Amino acid sequence: MTAEANRSARGRGVGRLLLRGMVLATAFLALVAFSVVLAKVTLTPSPASEDIVTSNLRPGRSLRQYAEDYTFLAACKQAGGNLLLGVPFGVLLPILVPRRLRMLRMTVLTVLVIAVVELVQGALVAGRAFDIDDVILNTAGALLGYLLLGRRISHRYHALADVPAEDEPARRRAVKAGRAAEAGRTDAGTRPAAGSRSGVKARLPRIGSGGKTAPRTGATADSGARRSASAPIARGRALLDKWRGRRQGPGGTAPGARRRGA
C-alpha cells in the first residue's frame, strides 16, 4: 500500500514538473516573439515625423495633446496602442519571476524595459523621441494584464511546484514517523534495555577475590568504615580483660594474698 502510494505520488510529481517546464518554455517563446513585435513597432524609423516629433519629459503632456489635437479615434488608437503594448508584460513576466513580490517585480521590469526602449528611440531612431507618457501607458497596460490574466496564470503555474492537498497528510505522517524513529534510536543509545547485562550488574552484588561479597556503596560502605574504626578499640579492651583475669587468679583473689595466707 505504501509502495503504491509512493509510486503514484512520484508519478504525479513528474507530471507536474513536465507541465511546469512546458508552461515556462511557452511563456519564454511568447516573450521572445513579443520582443520582436515590440522592436518592429517602436524602433522602425519614421522620417515623415522627424520635424514634428519632440521629446516629452512632463507626464500628461502627450495625453493632453491627444485630447486636444487628435480626433477621438486617433486618440484612442494612440493611447490604446500603448496600453495593449504593455499587456504581455503583465501576463508573461509573473511566470518568469519568483512568486514572492511578483507584481512589484513585474512592474519594475516593465518600467526598465520600456524606459530603455524609449531612450533608444530618442537617441538612434529617426522620427522617434522619448516620451514619458508612453512609459506610463505601457506600465498601466502591464498592470491591467496582470490583474486580468497574469495573476491567475502565474498562481497556477507556481502552484505546480507545491505539494498537492491530497499528498499533504501523507507527507505529515512520513515526517512524524521519521521523527519517532529518530527519537527511538536516541533512547536506545542512551538508556539500557530491560534485562540487559548492565541492568543485571547494577542489581547483583559484587564478589570479591576471596569469595566474599564485596561491600556495597552508600550506607553499606559507611557502616563498614565504622566497624573498621572500632576494631582496634575492641581488641584493646579484650587484651585488658585478659590481663586482669591473669592477675586475679582462679579463685578471684590476687596471687600475693594467697601466698600470705599460706
C-alpha positions in Angstrom: 0.0 0.0 0.0 2.8 2.4 0.9 4.8 1.5 -2.2 1.8 2.1 -4.4 1.2 5.4 -2.8 4.9 6.4 -3.3 4.8 5.4 -6.9 1.6 7.3 -7.6 3.0 10.4 -5.8 6.2 10.2 -7.7 4.3 9.9 -11.0 2.2 13.0 -10.1 5.4 14.9 -9.2 7.0 14.0 -12.6 3.8 15.1 -14.4 3.7 18.4 -12.6 7.4 19.0 -13.4 6.8 18.4 -17.1 3.7 20.6 -17.2 5.7 23.4 -15.4 8.5 23.1 -17.9 6.1 23.3 -20.8 4.4 26.4 -19.4 7.8 28.0 -18.8 9.0 27.3 -22.3 5.8 28.6 -23.8 6.0 31.8 -21.8 9.6 32.3 -22.8 8.9 31.8 -26.5 5.9 34.2 -26.3 8.1 36.8 -24.6 10.7 36.5 -27.4 8.0 36.8 -30.1 6.6 39.9 -28.3 10.0 41.4 -28.1 10.4 41.1 -31.9 7.0 42.7 -32.4 7.9 45.5 -29.9 11.1 46.2 -31.7 9.4 46.5 -35.0 6.7 48.8 -33.7 8.8 51.1 -31.7 12.2 51.0 -33.4 11.1 51.5 -37.0 12.2 54.9 -38.4 9.6 57.5 -39.3 11.2 60.2 -41.5 7.9 61.9 -42.1 7.5 62.7 -38.4 11.1 63.8 -37.8 10.3 67.6 -37.9 7.2 67.5 -35.7 8.3 64.9 -33.0 9.9 66.3 -29.8 10.9 64.6 -26.6 8.5 64.8 -23.7 9.7 64.7 -20.1 6.5 66.1 -18.5 3.9 63.4 -17.5 0.5 64.1 -19.1 1.7 66.4 -21.9 1.2 63.9 -24.7 -2.1 62.8 -23.3 -3.4 66.3 -23.3 -2.2 66.7 -26.9 -4.1 63.5 -27.8 -7.3 65.0 -26.3 -6.9 68.5 -27.9 -5.3 68.0 -31.3 -6.3 64.4 -32.3 -9.7 63.0 -33.2 -11.4 60.6 -30.9 -10.4 57.6 -33.0 -6.8 58.8 -33.4 -6.5 59.5 -29.6 -7.9 56.0 -28.8 -5.5 54.5 -31.3 -2.5 56.2 -29.7 -3.4 55.6 -26.1 -5.0 52.2 -26.6 -2.0 51.0 -28.6 0.4 51.9 -25.8 -1.8 50.2 -23.3 -2.0 47.0 -25.4 1.7 47.1 -25.9 2.2 46.7 -22.1 -0.3 43.9 -21.5 2.1 41.0 -22.5 4.5 42.2 -19.8 1.8 41.7 -17.2 0.9 38.2 -18.5 4.3 36.7 -19.1 6.7 38.3 -16.6 4.8 37.0 -13.5 5.5 33.4 -14.7 9.2 34.1 -15.3 9.9 35.9 -12.0 9.8 34.4 -8.5 6.4 34.2 -6.8 7.3 36.5 -3.9 6.5 40.1 -4.8 5.9 39.1 -8.4 3.6 42.2 -9.0 6.3 44.6 -7.8 9.0 42.7 -9.8 6.8 42.7 -12.9 6.2 46.5 -12.6 9.9 47.3 -12.1 11.0 45.2 -15.0 8.3 46.7 -17.3 9.3 50.3 -16.4 13.0 49.4 -17.0 12.4 47.8 -20.4 10.1 50.5 -21.7 12.4 53.2 -20.5 15.3 51.6 -22.3 13.2 51.3 -25.5 12.2 55.0 -25.3 15.8 56.1 -24.8 16.9 54.0 -27.8 14.1 55.6 -29.8 15.1 59.1 -28.9 18.8 58.5 -29.5 19.0 56.3 -32.5 15.8 56.1 -34.5 14.8 58.9 -36.9 11.3 60.3 -36.4 11.1 58.9 -32.8 11.5 60.6 -29.5 11.5 59.8 -25.8 8.0 60.2 -24.3 7.4 59.7 -20.6 3.7 59.2 -21.3 4.4 56.1 -23.3 6.2 54.7 -20.3 3.2 55.4 -18.1 0.7 53.9 -20.6 2.8 50.8 -21.1 3.2 50.3 -17.4 -0.6 50.8 -16.9 -1.2 48.2 -19.6 1.1 45.7 -17.8 -0.7 46.2 -14.6 -4.0 45.7 -16.4 -2.8 42.5 -18.0 -1.6 41.2 -14.6 -4.9 41.9 -12.9 -6.9 40.3 -15.7 -4.8 37.2 -16.6 -1.3 37.3 -15.3 -2.1 36.9 -11.6 -4.3 33.7 -12.2 -1.9 32.1 -14.7 1.2 32.7 -12.5 -0.6 31.5 -9.4 -1.5 28.2 -11.1 2.0 27.9 -12.6 3.7 28.4 -9.2 1.2 26.0 -7.5 2.6 23.2 -9.7 5.7 23.2 -7.5 3.7 22.9 -4.3 2.7 19.7 -2.6 -0.9 18.9 -3.6 -3.6 18.9 -0.9 -4.2 15.2 -1.1 -0.5 14.5 -0.6 -0.1 16.8 2.4 -1.5 14.3 5.1 0.8 11.5 3.8 3.8 13.9 3.9 3.0 14.9 7.5 2.7 11.2 8.5 6.0 10.4 6.9 7.6 13.3 8.8 6.1 12.2 12.1 7.3 8.6 11.5 10.8 9.8 10.8 10.9 11.8 14.0 9.6 8.9 16.1 12.2 6.6 14.6 15.0 9.1 15.3 13.8 9.5 18.9 13.7 5.7 19.4 17.3 5.4 18.1 18.4 8.1 20.5 16.7 6.5 23.5 18.1 3.1 22.6 21.6 4.6 22.5 21.4 6.3 25.9 19.2 4.0 28.1 20.0 0.3 28.8 17.2 -2.1 27.7 15.3 -4.1 30.2 17.0 -7.4 31.1 20.4 -6.3 29.6 23.7 -7.2 31.3 24.2 -3.6 32.5 20.9 -3.8 34.4 21.8 -7.2 35.9 25.2 -5.9 37.0 23.5 -2.9 38.7 21.3 -5.2 40.7 23.7 -8.1 41.6 26.3 -7.6 44.4 29.9 -7.7 43.6 32.0 -10.7 44.6 35.5 -10.1 45.9 38.6 -12.2 45.2 38.2 -14.4 48.4 34.7 -15.4 47.5 33.1 -13.0 49.9 30.6 -10.4 48.9 32.1 -7.0 48.4 30.6 -4.2 50.4 28.1 -2.1 48.6 28.4 1.6 48.1 26.4 4.2 50.0 25.1 3.3 53.5 26.8 -0.2 53.5 30.2 1.4 52.9 29.6 3.9 55.8 28.8 1.0 58.2 31.8 -0.9 57.2 34.0 2.1 57.8 32.6 2.5 61.3 33.3 -1.2 62.1 36.8 -1.0 60.8 37.4 2.1 63.0 36.1 0.4 66.2 38.0 -2.9 65.7 41.3 -1.7 67.4 39.3 -0.5 70.5 37.6 -3.8 70.9 40.9 -5.7 70.6 42.5 -3.4 73.3 39.6 -4.0 75.7 39.9 -7.8 75.2 43.6 -7.7 76.0 43.0 -5.6 79.1 40.3 -8.0 80.4 42.7 -11.0 79.8 45.5 -9.3 81.8 43.1 -8.6 84.7 42.0 -12.2 84.8 45.5 -13.4 85.0 46.3 -11.1 88.0 43.2 -12.2 89.9 43.9 -15.9 89.6 41.5 -18.9 89.6 39.6 -18.0 92.9 39.1 -14.4 92.1 41.8 -13.2 94.6 45.1 -11.7 93.8 48.2 -14.1 93.8 50.0 -12.3 96.6 47.1 -12.6 99.0 47.1 -16.4 98.6 50.8 -16.6 99.4 50.5 -14.6 102.6 47.6 -16.7 103.8 49.6 -19.9 103.2 
